[in-house]
Amino acid sequence: MSVLIETSLGDLVIDLYTDECPRTTLNFLKLCKIKYYNFAPFFNVQKDFMAQTGDPTGKGDQGESIYGILNGPSRRYFPAEINPKLKHKRKGMVSMAVAADASIESGGVSGSQFFITLADDLDYLDGKYTLFGEVAEGLEVLDKMNEAYCDDKGRPFRDIRIKHTVVLDDPFPDPEGLQVPDESPLPTKEQMESMRIADDEDIEEIGDPEEIEKRAREREAKAHALTLEMIGDLPFAEVKPPENVLFVCKLNPVTRDEDLEMIFSRFGAIHSCEIIRDRQTGESLSYAFVEFENKEDAEEAYFKMQSVLIDDRRIHVDFSQSVSKLHKDWISKRTGSKESMGGFDNLQKRTRYRDGESRSKRDEGYDLVFDTNKKDHKKLKTDEDQSRRGDSRKDDDRSSTKRGSDRNSSRRDDRRDDRRDNRRDNRRDDRRDSKRDYESNRDDRRRDHRDHDRREDRDRRRDDDRGRK
């Protein structure tokens, strides 16, 4: 008394306990005989616990026994046959699931759903579920099920389904009204919609290894760009660096912006040429960005300026990958902030038309289409003239204030330079005086030594003369 179950992972042969559980095994055998389990998925796979199937829809709350199929919905379930002598000792034990609308304490009822254990010694299942068979062949298939990758509800991402069932030995006669199909039925629409990744679907890319690696790098780059967009480092993930900007590195620190622009201008009109410098010291960081008006000029400069000698340094040229300027423009448009002028955020470039009250007043002049009153027209014109003169005075005041601040800063710089020069001169005079004093002291010591030697010679000669006498 056994059944062969063909699954998408391999074949299982289940031996049935017909003597201990006759009603349950009859239900299982007849359901397999009418191909009720065909295309039924394993919808609940718990690692090192069990794999549950038997619901043709895969939802986990459907399915009915053979008695319900033959006698109507009122016989959908039948009482569970729990045998206390049968234990879940080994991997591969087959038990009927208890219906959701019946309590285990009441003995439970069974329908069509069953589960297969994936580990040994699951004794806490004993006495709660109808154990009616065990896997005799195909334990390696259970190992594959145990390693299936599942979601948080236990549903495998790659479908594991029963493809076909074959009754190898059936000791029970067929009930009255049982219709056995001549061939396996096709999957229903509901079963097809319940599929995730088909068991025969190849999710691995096929093709040239270089192309596969290239596509993988592109996907990784897109993922990184999306992350930078989420944290605000990029305006949008699909942004690309400009194709008319060159990156020049390995420059000599003495190279100036004007010199570099003059060298690269032979290839075409240059929009900007900027050597990047340290913010505090102002020293060159030995790399620059050269922006051409045309893309073709940038390409020509890229090919012809590679490893060219500039100020005793062989430079390296490449296309810029920076989008900092694009990002700055995007930030200014999004936040409404304006570009700073002269390194100060509160200064801006002088424009011909200014925002504010003057513009609103100037726009009001366009509200009148017909001059119905000459006095009103003259008054409006007078107000406009006064507003223009007021703006002009404001601009003059700003300009005078700026010139005064420039003169004050220039005076401060001059006074600072004078103090620095005075300190330098004082230190030089002190060093000169100390050197002069040292030389004079040295001469005095030398004279004292000479006088002392003369006195000692004179005394020695006097003593010698006295000794002769």
C-alpha positions as CSV (number, residue, x, y, z in Angstrom):
1,M,0.0,0.0,0.0
2,S,2.0,2.9,-1.3
3,V,1.8,6.0,-3.6
4,L,4.4,7.6,-5.9
5,I,4.3,11.4,-5.7
6,E,6.3,13.2,-8.5
7,T,7.4,16.7,-7.3
8,S,9.3,19.4,-9.0
9,L,12.3,18.4,-6.9
10,G,12.1,14.7,-7.3
11,D,10.0,11.6,-6.6
12,L,8.7,10.4,-3.3
13,V,7.4,7.0,-2.4
14,I,5.1,6.9,0.6
15,D,4.1,3.8,2.4
16,L,0.7,4.0,4.1
17,Y,-0.5,2.6,7.4
18,T,-3.7,1.2,6.1
19,D,-4.3,-1.0,9.2
20,E,-3.9,1.7,11.8
21,C,-5.7,4.5,9.8
22,P,-8.0,2.9,7.3
23,R,-10.3,5.9,6.8
24,T,-7.5,8.4,6.4
25,T,-5.4,6.2,4.0
26,L,-8.6,5.5,1.9
27,N,-9.1,9.2,1.6
28,F,-5.5,9.8,0.6
29,L,-5.4,6.9,-2.0
30,K,-8.6,8.0,-3.7
31,L,-7.6,11.6,-3.9
32,C,-4.3,10.5,-5.5
33,K,-6.3,8.3,-7.9
34,I,-8.5,11.1,-9.2
35,K,-5.4,13.4,-9.6
36,Y,-6.7,15.8,-7.0
37,Y,-3.2,16.7,-5.9
38,N,-1.8,17.4,-9.3
39,F,-0.2,20.9,-9.5
40,A,-0.8,21.4,-5.8
41,P,2.1,23.5,-4.3
42,F,4.0,23.1,-1.1
43,F,2.7,26.4,0.4
44,N,4.2,26.1,3.9
45,V,7.8,24.9,4.3
46,Q,9.4,25.4,7.7
47,K,13.1,24.6,7.9
48,D,13.9,21.5,10.1
49,F,10.2,21.1,10.8
50,M,7.7,20.2,8.0
51,A,6.5,20.9,4.4
52,Q,2.8,21.2,4.0
53,T,0.7,20.7,0.8
54,G,-2.7,19.3,-0.3
55,D,-4.5,22.5,-1.1
56,P,-4.8,22.7,-4.9
57,T,-5.2,26.5,-4.8
58,G,-2.1,27.0,-2.6
59,K,-3.9,29.4,-0.2
60,G,-3.8,27.0,2.8
61,D,-7.5,27.2,3.7
62,Q,-9.0,25.2,0.9
63,G,-9.3,21.5,0.0
64,E,-11.8,18.7,0.8
65,S,-11.8,15.0,1.4
66,I,-12.9,12.4,-1.0
67,Y,-16.1,12.1,1.0
68,G,-17.0,15.7,0.4
69,I,-16.3,15.3,-3.3
70,L,-18.6,12.3,-3.5
71,N,-21.3,13.3,-1.0
72,G,-21.3,17.1,-1.0
73,P,-19.9,20.0,1.1
74,S,-21.5,18.7,4.3
75,R,-19.0,15.8,4.2
76,R,-16.0,18.1,3.4
77,Y,-14.1,16.9,6.5
78,F,-14.0,13.6,8.4
79,P,-12.9,12.9,12.0
80,A,-9.1,12.5,12.6
81,E,-7.8,9.0,13.3
82,I,-5.1,9.6,15.9
83,N,-3.2,6.5,16.9
84,P,-1.1,7.0,20.1
85,K,1.2,4.2,19.0
86,L,2.4,6.0,15.9
87,K,5.2,8.5,16.7
88,H,7.0,11.2,14.6
89,K,10.4,9.7,15.2
90,R,12.1,10.1,11.9
91,K,12.3,12.5,9.0
92,G,9.7,11.8,6.3
93,M,6.7,11.0,8.5
94,V,3.4,11.9,6.7
95,S,0.5,13.3,8.7
96,M,-2.9,14.9,7.9
97,A,-3.3,18.5,8.8
98,V,-6.0,19.6,11.2
99,A,-8.7,21.9,9.6
100,A,-8.7,25.5,10.8
101,D,-12.3,25.3,11.9
102,A,-11.7,22.4,14.3
103,S,-9.8,22.3,17.5
104,I,-7.1,19.9,18.2
105,E,-8.4,19.1,21.7
106,S,-11.7,17.9,20.2
107,G,-9.8,15.4,18.1
108,G,-9.8,17.6,15.0
109,V,-11.0,16.9,11.5
110,S,-9.1,16.3,8.3
111,G,-9.6,17.1,4.7
112,S,-7.1,16.9,1.9
113,Q,-4.1,18.8,3.3
114,F,-1.1,16.8,4.7
115,F,2.5,17.5,5.7
116,I,5.8,15.7,5.7
117,T,8.3,16.1,8.6
118,L,11.8,17.4,7.7
119,A,13.6,16.5,10.9
120,D,13.8,13.7,13.4
121,D,12.2,13.4,16.9
122,L,9.3,15.8,16.5
123,D,7.6,14.2,19.5
124,Y,5.5,17.2,20.3
125,L,3.4,16.4,17.2
126,D,2.4,13.0,18.7
127,G,-1.2,12.6,19.6
128,K,-2.2,15.8,17.8
129,Y,-2.2,14.9,14.1
130,T,-3.1,11.7,12.2
131,L,0.1,10.0,11.3
132,F,-0.8,7.7,8.3
133,G,2.4,7.0,6.4
134,E,6.1,7.6,5.9
135,V,8.5,8.3,3.0
136,A,10.2,5.1,2.0
137,E,12.2,6.5,-0.9
138,G,13.2,10.1,-1.8
139,L,14.7,11.4,1.5
140,E,17.1,13.5,-0.6
141,V,14.1,15.3,-2.0
142,L,13.1,16.3,1.5
143,D,16.6,17.7,2.1
144,K,16.1,19.9,-1.0
145,M,12.8,21.1,0.4
146,N,14.4,21.9,3.7
147,E,16.9,24.2,2.0
148,A,14.3,26.0,0.0
149,Y,14.4,29.8,0.2
150,C,11.0,31.0,1.6
151,D,9.3,34.2,2.5
152,D,8.2,35.1,6.1
153,K,5.1,33.0,5.7
154,G,7.0,29.9,4.6
155,R,6.0,30.1,1.0
156,P,9.0,29.1,-1.3
157,F,9.9,31.8,-3.8
158,R,10.6,29.0,-6.4
159,D,7.5,26.9,-6.6
160,I,7.7,23.3,-5.3
161,R,4.7,21.5,-6.7
162,I,3.2,18.0,-7.0
163,K,3.3,17.2,-10.7
164,H,1.7,13.8,-10.7
165,T,0.5,11.0,-8.4
166,V,0.6,7.3,-9.1
167,V,-1.1,4.7,-6.9
168,L,1.2,1.7,-6.6
169,D,-1.0,-0.5,-4.4
170,D,-4.6,0.2,-3.4
171,P,-6.3,-2.4,-1.1
172,F,-9.6,-0.5,-1.0
173,P,-12.3,-0.7,-3.6
174,D,-13.4,2.5,-5.2
175,P,-16.4,4.2,-3.6
176,E,-19.6,4.5,-5.6
177,G,-19.6,7.5,-7.9
178,L,-15.8,7.8,-8.0
179,Q,-14.7,9.1,-11.5
180,V,-11.1,8.3,-12.4
181,P,-9.7,10.5,-15.2
182,D,-8.1,8.9,-18.2
183,E,-5.2,11.4,-18.1
184,S,-3.9,14.1,-15.8
185,P,-6.0,17.2,-15.9
186,L,-4.6,20.6,-16.9
187,P,-3.9,23.2,-14.2
188,T,-6.8,25.5,-13.4
189,K,-6.6,29.3,-13.9
190,E,-6.4,29.8,-10.1
191,Q,-3.5,27.4,-9.9
192,M,-1.6,29.2,-12.7
193,E,-2.1,32.6,-11.0
194,S,-0.7,31.2,-7.8
195,M,2.7,30.6,-9.4
196,R,5.8,32.5,-8.4
197,I,9.0,31.4,-10.0
198,A,8.3,28.2,-12.0
199,D,10.4,25.2,-11.1
200,D,11.7,25.0,-14.7
201,E,12.4,28.8,-15.0
202,D,16.1,29.7,-15.2
203,I,16.7,32.8,-13.2
204,E,20.4,32.7,-13.9
205,E,21.6,34.8,-16.9
206,I,22.7,32.9,-19.9
207,G,25.2,34.4,-22.4
208,D,28.7,35.7,-22.8
209,P,30.3,35.9,-19.3
210,E,31.7,39.4,-20.2
211,E,28.2,40.7,-21.1
212,I,26.8,39.2,-17.9
213,E,29.5,40.8,-15.8
214,K,28.9,44.1,-17.6
215,R,25.1,44.0,-16.9
216,A,25.8,43.1,-13.3
217,R,28.1,46.2,-13.0
218,E,25.5,48.4,-14.5
219,R,22.9,47.1,-12.1
220,E,25.2,47.7,-9.2
221,A,26.1,51.2,-10.4
222,K,22.3,52.0,-10.7
223,A,21.8,50.8,-7.2
224,H,24.6,53.0,-5.8
225,A,23.3,56.0,-7.8
226,L,19.8,55.4,-6.3
227,T,21.3,55.3,-2.8
228,L,23.2,58.6,-3.4
229,E,19.9,60.1,-4.7
230,M,18.1,59.0,-1.5
231,I,20.7,60.6,0.8
232,G,20.8,63.8,-1.3
233,D,24.3,63.6,-2.9
234,L,22.9,63.4,-6.4
235,P,20.0,65.4,-7.9
236,F,18.7,62.2,-9.5
237,A,20.0,58.7,-10.1
238,E,20.2,59.0,-13.9
239,V,22.4,62.1,-13.8
240,K,25.5,61.9,-16.1
241,P,28.7,63.9,-16.0
242,P,29.1,66.6,-18.7
243,E,31.0,65.3,-21.8
244,N,32.7,68.7,-22.5
245,V,34.7,68.9,-19.2
246,L,38.2,67.4,-18.9
247,F,40.0,66.5,-15.6
248,V,43.7,67.3,-15.6
249,C,45.9,66.1,-12.8
250,K,49.6,65.7,-11.9
251,L,50.1,69.5,-12.5
252,N,53.0,71.4,-11.2
253,P,52.0,73.6,-8.2
254,V,53.4,76.7,-9.9
255,T,51.2,76.3,-13.0
256,R,48.6,79.1,-13.1
257,D,45.0,79.0,-14.4
258,E,45.9,81.5,-17.2
259,D,48.8,79.3,-18.4
260,L,46.7,76.2,-18.5
261,E,43.8,77.9,-20.3
262,M,46.2,79.3,-22.9
263,I,47.6,75.8,-23.5
264,F,44.2,74.1,-23.9
265,S,42.6,77.0,-25.9
266,R,44.4,75.8,-29.0
267,F,41.8,73.1,-29.3
268,G,38.7,75.4,-29.1
269,A,36.8,77.9,-27.1
270,I,37.1,77.3,-23.3
271,H,34.2,78.2,-21.1
272,S,36.2,77.9,-17.8
273,C,39.5,76.7,-16.6
274,E,40.0,76.3,-12.9
275,I,42.9,74.8,-10.9
276,I,41.6,73.5,-7.6
277,R,43.3,75.1,-4.6
278,D,43.3,74.6,-0.8
279,R,40.7,76.8,0.9
280,Q,42.9,77.9,3.7
281,T,46.3,78.2,2.2
282,G,45.4,78.9,-1.4
283,E,48.0,76.4,-2.7
284,S,47.4,74.4,-5.8
285,L,46.2,70.8,-5.3
286,S,47.8,69.8,-8.6
287,Y,44.6,69.1,-10.5
288,A,42.1,71.2,-12.6
289,F,38.9,71.1,-14.6
290,V,38.8,72.5,-18.2
291,E,35.4,73.1,-19.6
292,F,35.1,73.5,-23.4
293,E,32.3,75.0,-25.3
294,N,32.0,72.0,-27.6
295,K,32.2,68.3,-26.9
296,E,34.4,67.7,-30.0
297,D,37.1,70.1,-28.8
298,A,37.2,68.3,-25.5
299,E,37.7,64.9,-27.2
300,E,40.5,66.3,-29.4
301,A,42.3,67.8,-26.3
302,Y,41.9,64.5,-24.5
303,F,43.8,62.6,-27.2
304,K,46.5,65.2,-27.9
305,M,47.3,66.4,-24.4
306,Q,47.8,63.1,-22.7
307,S,51.3,62.9,-21.0
308,V,52.2,66.4,-22.3
309,L,55.0,68.2,-20.4
310,I,53.9,71.4,-18.6
311,D,56.2,73.1,-16.2
312,D,58.5,70.0,-16.0
313,R,55.5,67.8,-15.1
314,R,53.8,65.2,-17.4
315,I,50.1,65.7,-16.9
316,H,47.3,63.1,-17.1
317,V,44.1,64.0,-18.9
318,D,40.7,62.3,-18.5
319,F,37.0,63.1,-18.9
320,S,35.6,64.5,-15.7
321,Q,33.2,62.3,-13.7
322,S,32.1,65.1,-11.3
323,V,28.6,66.3,-11.2
324,S,29.2,68.8,-8.4
325,K,28.2,71.8,-10.5
326,L,25.1,70.1,-11.7
327,H,24.2,69.3,-8.2
328,K,24.8,72.9,-7.0
329,D,22.4,74.1,-9.7
330,W,19.8,71.6,-8.7
331,I,20.1,72.5,-5.0
332,S,19.8,76.2,-5.8
333,K,16.7,75.6,-7.9
334,R,15.1,73.4,-5.2
335,T,15.9,75.5,-2.2
336,G,15.8,78.9,-3.9
337,S,19.2,79.9,-2.6
338,K,21.4,82.1,-4.8
339,E,25.0,81.8,-5.7
340,S,27.4,83.6,-3.3
341,M,29.6,86.4,-4.6
342,G,33.2,87.0,-3.5
343,G,33.1,84.2,-1.0
344,F,30.3,85.8,1.0
345,D,26.8,84.3,1.1
346,N,25.2,87.7,1.8
347,L,26.6,89.3,-1.4
348,Q,25.3,88.8,-4.9
349,K,26.1,90.0,-8.4
350,R,24.5,93.3,-9.4
351,T,21.7,92.8,-11.8
352,R,19.9,95.2,-14.1
353,Y,16.5,94.3,-12.9
354,R,16.1,93.6,-9.2
355,D,13.5,91.6,-7.3
356,G,11.5,93.4,-4.6
357,E,9.4,96.5,-4.2
358,S,10.7,98.3,-7.3
359,R,9.8,95.5,-9.6
360,S,6.3,95.2,-8.1
361,K,5.8,98.9,-8.6
362,R,7.2,98.8,-12.1
363,D,4.8,95.9,-13.0
364,E,1.9,97.9,-11.8
365,G,2.3,100.3,-14.7
366,Y,1.1,97.6,-17.1
367,D,-2.3,97.2,-15.4
368,L,-3.8,100.3,-17.1
369,V,-4.6,99.7,-20.8
370,F,-6.5,103.0,-21.5
371,D,-5.4,106.4,-20.1
372,T,-8.7,107.6,-18.8
373,N,-7.3,110.3,-16.6
374,K,-4.2,112.3,-17.5
375,K,-3.6,113.3,-13.8
376,D,-3.5,109.7,-12.7
377,H,-1.1,108.9,-15.5
378,K,1.2,111.8,-14.5
379,K,1.0,110.8,-10.9
380,L,1.9,107.2,-11.8
381,K,4.8,108.4,-13.9
382,T,6.0,110.6,-11.1
383,D,5.9,107.6,-8.6
384,E,7.9,105.5,-11.1
385,D,10.5,108.2,-11.4
386,Q,10.8,108.6,-7.7
387,S,11.2,104.8,-7.2
388,R,13.9,104.7,-9.9
389,R,15.8,107.6,-8.2
390,G,15.4,105.9,-4.8
391,D,16.8,102.7,-6.3
392,S,19.7,104.7,-7.8
393,R,20.5,106.3,-4.4
394,K,20.4,102.9,-2.7
395,D,22.8,101.6,-5.3
396,D,25.1,104.6,-4.8
397,D,24.9,104.1,-1.0
398,R,25.8,100.5,-1.4
399,S,28.7,101.4,-3.7
400,S,30.0,104.1,-1.4
401,T,29.7,101.7,1.6
402,K,31.6,99.1,-0.3
403,R,34.3,101.6,-1.3
404,G,34.6,102.8,2.3
405,S,34.9,99.2,3.5
406,D,37.6,98.5,0.9
407,R,39.6,101.7,1.9
408,N,39.3,100.7,5.6
409,S,40.5,97.2,4.8
410,S,43.4,98.6,2.7
411,R,44.4,100.9,5.6
412,R,44.3,98.0,8.0
413,D,46.5,96.0,5.7
414,D,49.0,98.9,5.4
415,R,49.2,99.4,9.1
416,R,49.7,95.6,9.6
417,D,52.5,95.7,7.0
418,D,54.1,98.7,8.7
419,R,54.1,97.0,12.1
420,R,55.5,93.8,10.5
421,D,58.3,95.8,8.9
422,N,59.1,97.6,12.2
423,R,59.3,94.4,14.1
424,R,61.6,92.9,11.4
425,D,63.9,96.0,11.5
426,N,64.1,95.9,15.3
427,R,65.0,92.3,15.3
428,R,67.7,93.0,12.7
429,D,69.2,95.9,14.8
430,D,69.1,93.7,17.9
431,R,71.1,91.0,16.2
432,R,73.6,93.5,14.8
433,D,74.1,95.1,18.3
434,S,74.5,91.7,20.0
435,K,77.1,90.7,17.4
436,R,79.0,94.0,17.9
437,D,79.0,93.6,21.6
438,Y,80.2,90.0,21.3
439,E,83.2,91.1,19.0
440,S,84.2,93.9,21.4
441,N,84.1,91.6,24.4
442,R,86.2,89.1,22.5
443,D,88.9,91.8,21.7
444,D,89.0,92.9,25.3
445,R,89.6,89.4,26.5
446,R,92.4,88.9,24.0
447,R,94.1,92.1,25.1
448,D,93.8,91.1,28.8
449,H,95.4,87.8,27.9
450,R,98.3,89.4,26.1
451,D,98.9,91.9,29.0
452,H,98.9,89.1,31.5
453,D,101.5,87.1,29.5
454,R,103.8,90.2,29.3
455,R,103.6,90.7,33.0
456,E,104.5,87.1,33.7
457,D,107.5,87.3,31.3
458,R,108.7,90.5,32.9
459,D,108.5,89.0,36.4
460,R,110.2,85.8,35.3
461,R,113.2,87.8,33.8
462,R,113.5,89.9,37.0
463,D,113.7,86.8,39.1
464,D,116.4,85.3,36.9
465,D,118.5,88.5,37.1
466,R,118.3,88.5,40.9
467,G,119.4,84.8,41.0
468,R,122.5,85.6,39.0
469,K,123.6,88.4,41.4
